[in-house]
Amino acid sequence: MAGTERLEGERRRGFVATMGPYLRPRPIAALLLGISSGFPLALLLGTMTFWLAKVGIEKKTIGFAIGLTTPYTLKFLWAPLIDRLKLPVLTRLFGQRRSWLFLIQVLLFASVWMLGASQPELHLGVFAFWAIVTAFLAATQDIVIDAYRIEILPEAELPHGTANNQFGYRLGAFIAGVGTIAMASSEGLGFGWAMAYGLTGLCVLPGALAAVWAGPGLHDRVLAQEPRKGAGNWLETTLIGPFREFLQRRGAVLILLFVLIYKLGDAMGQSMLNPMIVELGFSDTEFLAINKVVGFWGLIVGTALSAPLLAWLGMGRALFVSGMLMMLSNLTFAVLATQGHSDLWLTIAVATEQVTSGLGLTVFVTYLSGLSSLAYTATQFALLSSLAGVGRTWLAAPAGIFAEKLGWAGFWVMTSVVAIPGMVLLWLLWQRGFVVQSVRAARAGAEKDD
C-alpha cells in the first residue's frame, strides 16, 4: 500500500514538474504575444474564406484568395532590417524588438479595420488591397514576435514557452474566428464586418502589454556587444550574414526542404474546410459551436500535450508521431464528406484534426525555434517560417481546383497522400542526424551575462 502511494506521489510530482513551467512569467508573456500573433492570419484565412463563401464568391476564387497572404511567405526578405535597423527615438526608448512591435501594431489595427469595411462582394479589388496590406503588417509583426519570444525564453523554458505561445496563438485565432463571425453575423450580434474586424483588431493589445512587462530581449544585448561597423560591413552583416550562417550548417538544404513541405497536406485541407462546411449546409450557429468551439478546445489539448511529448520522445520521434497523426486525421473529413450534413461526424473530424494540429504545430515551431541563432533570430526564424508559409500559401493554392475535380471525399484523401513526402524527408533528416541543431551554447552565453 505504501509503495502504491509513493508511486502515485511520484507521478503527481512528475506531472507538476512537466506542467508547472507553463505558469512561469516568461511563458505567460509568450502566451500574450501569441494572442496578438494569432488573430490576423485567422482573419485572412478561416474567417475570410467563410466571409467570401457567404457572399457568393466561387470556390476557385476563394482558393486563390489565399495567395493574398503572400507576405507571410516573403517576410524573410525584410526580416534583416527588423534585426538591425534602429527606429528613431523608439529604439532608444524601448529597444530593437519592442520599438518595431509597437509601431507595427498601430498600423496593423488600422489596416484590419479597413479590411473589414472593404465589401468584397462589391469591391473585390479594394478587399484584395487591404488584405495584402494587412498580411504585410501581420507578417512583420510575426517577425518581431517570433524573434522576441525566442529571446526572452530561457533554454529550459523554450518548449513550454513555445507551447504557451501556441495557446495564445490559438486563442487569438479563436477570437478572430468565433468572435469576428459572431459579431458580424445576423445570427449573432449583427455588427457587420467592418465593426467586427475593427474590434478584433484590439487583439494587438495583449502582445503590447507582454512586451512592456517582459522588457528587452537578449538580442539587444548581442547588438550592444558588437563592435561598430562601417556602412559596407553593416550591410554585409545585416543582409548576408544570417543566410550564410544557416546555409553553412550540415544538412541545411534538407532542413529547408522539410520545412517547405512538412505541413502541406494539412494546409491544403485547412484552406478548403470552411467552404466545404458552407456547401454541406451547416448553419452559422453549427459552424461556431462545432468547428470553432470544439476545434479550439481540441487545439488546447493538443498543444498542452506537446511539451510532455517532446520530453518523452525527443524532437525526432515527436515530429514523426505528430506528422503521422496530422496526416491520418484528414481522413476523418473524407468520412464527413460521405456522410453529408452530420453534426456527429463534423464534431469527430474537427476534434481529431485540431488535437493533432495543435500537437504537430507546437512541436514544429519548437523545432524551428531551436534552429534560430540569437544573433539573427528574426531573419532565420522568418526564413524558416516563410518556407512553411510557401506550402500554406502557394503550394496549397490550387486546393480549390482539386476539390472541384475530385469532390470533397477524394480531396481529403489526396491531402493525406500529399503529406507523405514530408514524412520521407523527416526520415532522411533523422537518419543523417540533422533533426535538431540547437543554439543552446549561444543562448547560454548570452544568459550568463544577464
Secondary structure, DSSP 4 states (H G I P E B T S, - for coil): -HHHHHHHHHHHHHHHHHHGGGGSHHHHHHHHHHHHHHHHHHIIIIIHHHHHHHTT--HHHHHHHGGGGTHHHHGGGTHHHHHHPPPTTHHHHH-HHHHHHHHHHHHHHHHHHHHHTS-TTT-HHHHHHHHHHHHHHHHHHHHHHHHHHHHHS-GGGHHHHHHHHHHHHHHHHHIIIIIHHHHHSTTTT---HHHHHHHHGGGHHHHHHHHHHH---HHHHHHHHSPP--HHHHHIIIIIHHHHHHHTSTTHHHHHHHHHHTTHHHHHHHHHHHHHHHHTT--HHHIIIIIIIIHHHHHHHHHHHHHHHHHHH-HHHHHHHHHHHHHHHTHHHHHHHHH-S-HHHHHHHHHHHHHHHHHHHHHHHHHHHHT--GGGHHHHHHHHHHHHHHIIIIITTTHHHHHHHHHHHHHHHHHHHHTHHHHHHHHHHHHHT-S----HHHHHHHHHT-
